[in-house]
Every structure is written in C-alpha cells, then in structure tokens.
Amino acid sequence: MGHRRVSAPHRGSLGYRRVRARRTVPAPRAWQTYEGAPKLLGFLGIKAGMTHCEYLEDRPRSHLVNREVTVAVTCIETPPNVVFGLRGYKKSPYGLKIVADLITTETKEELKRRVKLPKQYDLEKAKKNFEDHLEEIVELRAIVHTQPYLTGVGMKTPQIAEIKIGCSKIEEGYQYGISLLGKEVLIRDVFKAGEFVDSIGVTKGKGFQGPVKRHGIKILQHKSKATKRGVGSIGPWTPSRTMWTIPRSGQMGFNIRTEYNKRIMQIGSDGSQIVPKGGFVRYGVVKNNYVLLKGSVPGPKKRTILLREPVRKAPQPEKEPQILYISTRSQQG
C-alpha cells in the first residue's frame, strides 16, 4: 500500500470462524484440566438482561482499590439443571470417541419434547457395560437438560448439553455421576460468588450482509466502477483465485463465541432484589436462582448461556465482592 497515506488493514479478526452455529446451545471445544473432588465443570442458564451495580474495588493492584466502582453486570437466570445421563469417552486417533453411556429411567415428562426415550431400557445392564469400560475411559460427561418452563421465556422444550465431570480418578467421577442421575443440580453446587467463569454463547444473528457492514471496509467514491459497497480489488491475476482473506459478503453473527474470565459478582435466589421495575425489557422477571456476571455476555436475551470453569488462569484471587448497590431502575423509560 505504498500509494496510501493511511494503512487500511483487513477489518475484523481472521482468527474467528464466520460460520453460522448449528444450534443455540453452545458445545465447548475444551474443558479445564481438573484435579480434586468430583464436580460438574459447567452450568446452563438463560440470559435475562443487563443492569449495573456498585461495589468496593478489591483488586490489590488497581488504582481504585477500596473505592466504590460502578460496573455493568449481566443477569443470567439459572433454574436447576437435571442430570439424566452419563457418557464416557476414550482416546482414538481421531480424537475422543464415545465408548459407553447410560440414561436414567426416571426422567421429566417435558424431556419427551426433545428426545425419544426408549420404552424398554435395562439400566442395570447399561451400568455393567459402563463399568466394564472404565479402564479405557479418559473423560466423563454428564448429560443434562434445562428447565425453561420454570421461567417466563415461554419455552417448553428443554435444552440438552454435555458437561464434563471433573475428577482425579475416573472411578470416583463415575460414582459421583451415578449419584446425580435423575436429580436436580443448583448453581450453588457448581459455582460460588467471586469465582471466574467462561461464558459461552451464540451471538445475535445479522443474516447475510455485505462487506461494508460485515468487515467494515471503506465505501468507494461515487465514480467507482461497478460498485461502491465492495472492495476495490478481490486479488491479483496470479494466483488466479480469490483468497479467503478478502472481505466478501456472507453470514454475519450467530457465531459461537467464548468470553474468558468473567467474574461472578453475586449468586442469589430472590430475583426481586435485582430485577428492574417492570422487568427486563424483552424478558420479564426472574423467577429462579440467578447469577450476576461482571460485564457483558454474547448473545441476545432469552439465549442459552453455558458457564464453564475457566480454562485460563484467573487474573486475581477469588473472593466474594462487597456489593453496595444494584440498580433496579425501570428500563422502560
């Protein structure tokens, strides 16, 4: 670009896949390497909306330490997750491969809306088959489903996801998973206030968009040939093909995105303490347990969000923040 006065690099990161997500429930590509007592490493919730709160800054290296700070927070409603299955994976040349799984015979009636359950299922036989493969299993995951019908989003069909069971020994993790079959898991059983989590969700979809909106390229002058809302050149004569780095039209949004190390400001059970007057716009009131995360979370309201144990080191010691005020001012004007 020797003829340019100002550099004009490609807008937007090339490190992200700009493909449309296959479903609204995200599936993590990686889980934390966990050592300790068996526990679930994730939890499913529903994004309700955003508000703001004031708390005492407790980062020791911050120039605002021990002072009141106002931050934006995202409210995620977290009705209990139900564990209805267990799945074991073994290593293969092509990655992890399912080697054994089982489901409970006592399931919620609403689960039939999502999956077709077997009419005749021998749970004891499935347990024996699972135990025979414990030696080759390297990762255990619990199959859980949400209960959106307990909220006000108007959804009756549960969402299903696999959540890894963190454990030091597979045998201990298996016994822990068996003890959870058919039971509800609360958000307090997985996370606590002050911890850091990764929030994984599917962003808001924008549909098929041109390169100006999708990549932020410059609009050409009005005398340009053929088009103004396009790139000046899509590539050289040699090589005689269009490279993937050229800004082109295509799908925008509705991508799986992960935000790392989001701090849990508060975990509560009474939604009236944090819901704005009149409820969150386009969501309503929070009827179940909830989590307040510092900052924003990818995805629109009513979108399923997966909270995962952080795969990166937390930026500071984990301790519960001292919240002084949570805004409940009406968002409806």
HELIX and SHEET records of a PDB file:
HELIX    1   1 GLU A  109  ARG A  113  5                                   5    
HELIX    2   2 LEU A  123  ASP A  132  1                                  10    
HELIX    3   3 PRO A  148  LEU A  150  5                                   3    
HELIX    4   4 ILE A  170  LEU A  180  1                                  11    
HELIX    5   5 ILE A  187  ASP A  189  5                                   3    
HELIX    6   6 PRO A  211  HIS A  215  1                                   5    
HELIX    7   7 GLY A  271  GLN A  273  5                                   3    
SHEET    1   A 5 LYS A  39  LEU A  40  0                                        
SHEET    2   A 5 ILE A 160  GLY A 166 -1                                        
SHEET    3   A 5 GLU A 139  HIS A 145 -1                                        
SHEET    4   A 5 ASN A  81  SER A  92 -1                                        
SHEET    5   A 5 GLY A  95  ILE A 103 -1                                        
SHEET    1   B 5 LYS A  39  LEU A  40  0                                        
SHEET    2   B 5 ILE A 160  GLY A 166 -1                                        
SHEET    3   B 5 GLU A 139  HIS A 145 -1                                        
SHEET    4   B 5 ASN A  81  SER A  92 -1                                        
SHEET    5   B 5 GLU A 184  VAL A 185 -1                                        
SHEET    1   C 7 ILE A 323  ILE A 326  0                                        
SHEET    2   C 7 GLY A  42  LEU A  56 -1                                        
SHEET    3   C 7 GLU A  68  GLU A  77 -1                                        
SHEET    4   C 7 TYR A 290  LYS A 294 -1                                        
SHEET    5   C 7 ILE A 256  GLY A 268 -1                                        
SHEET    6   C 7 PHE A 196  VAL A 202 -1                                        
SHEET    7   C 7 THR A 304  ARG A 308 -1                                        
SHEET    1   D 2 GLY A 205  GLN A 209  0                                        
SHEET    2   D 2 GLY A 250  GLY A 253 -1                                        
END                                                                             
